[in-house]
Amino acid sequence: MVSAAGTVGARRRQAPDGDRSVRARLAILLLAMLLAATVLFSLVSGASDASVLAVIRDGLVPSLSPDDALSARDRVIVYDIRLPRVVMGMLIGAALAVSGAVMQGLFRNPLADPGLVGVSAGSSLGAVAVIVLGAGVLAPLTALLGDYALPLAAFIGGLVTTLVLYGISTRQGRTSVATMLLAGIALAALAMAFTGVLIFVADDRQLRDLTFWSLGSLAGATWQKIGAVAPIIVLALAATPFLARGLNALALGEPTAGHLGIPVQRLKYTAIVSVSAAVGAAVAVSGGIGFVGIVVPHLLRLLIGPDNRYLLPASALLGASMLLLADAISRTIVAPAELPIGIVTASVGAPFFLWILLRRRGILDL
């Protein structure tokens, strides 16, 4: 009897750790509320007298409170400058965070990230090629594609890099994490070398644009740019929920996932194309923004567990909120100037990445 009671008690103690679905659903609800609050904060932070209540009244029921509505100046600032920036920040933050979560599930390692394994560098190479050569060698292509030339080139650069990385690091159905990281470093260095050649032949105007763009920024957000990249990012993000079950099974190993009925090869290709499209489009309009893809999924994995059914949507929400907060900091910390957002995310992400490494080392040393 004592043994049976002990067994029942042990099962009860283990149940909360094994099933985090309730906690995950609650976390997603709270993250949605956090994103709404972050959007309002981003719209009112900066050189404007607009308050949160004024923005809400003007956006929802402007005719009911004309005295409290936004002034013409504030309306231009909020709707024509900040709102496109907020929308683009949400799209890019969600794209980077979800891409990081998908790559970590695909490679079965929490340290995988589009920036760390060279995917962002490949996307940057494609975007820089269009910026520098768009008026010369690539003029026919840019004339044909118009605003879509830049995100398409970044997508192709990220796709090629991801395919090469996966081919190098995977043998007989098994992915070597050490090979993946080393190959990612090598591919990133190679992409940066070609990028350096393009920067070398760029003119002064292109150099100024590339210098600020390479550090990451949402300053150039316009509705036209959003229209060019939003369909790519939205389609890529819309495909990721269908990957959740396969990524969960893939955590048990590719042979086991195959026995469970998961089309492993199709899962790999869909994940690779989705990540390349999302990261490529994000890099094309915002430049290099690092560490979002590794910090957000890892933090959420500690909180709600590794189930990708909840991890992927939660990553999208937290990634969007984190990038909007980083953008608000970049706009206000050195006002009236603007700090590149990549510096802010790296300042937070790099110490967090070191903490992950030290934490893993501590676990291994035990």
Buried (B, 14 or more C-beta within 10 A) or exposed (E): EEEEEEEEEEEEEEEEEEEBEEBBEEBBEEBBEBBEEBBBBBBBBBEBEBBEEBBEBBBEEBEEEEEEBBEEEBBEBBBEBBBBBBBBBBBBBBBBBBBBBBBBBBBBBBBBBBBBBBBBBBBBBBBBBBBBBBEEEBEEBBEEBEEBBBBBBBBBBBBBBBBBBBEBBBEEEEBBEEBBBBBBBBBBEBBBEBBEEBBEEBEEEBEEBBEBBBBBBBBBBBEEBBEBBBEBBBEBBEBBBEBBBBBBBBEEEBEEBBEBEBEBEEBBEBBBBBBBBBBBBBBBBBBBBBBBBBBBBBBBBEBBBBBBBBBBBBBBBBBBBBBBBBBBBBBBEEEEEBBBBBBBBBEBBEEBBEEBEEEEEEEEEE
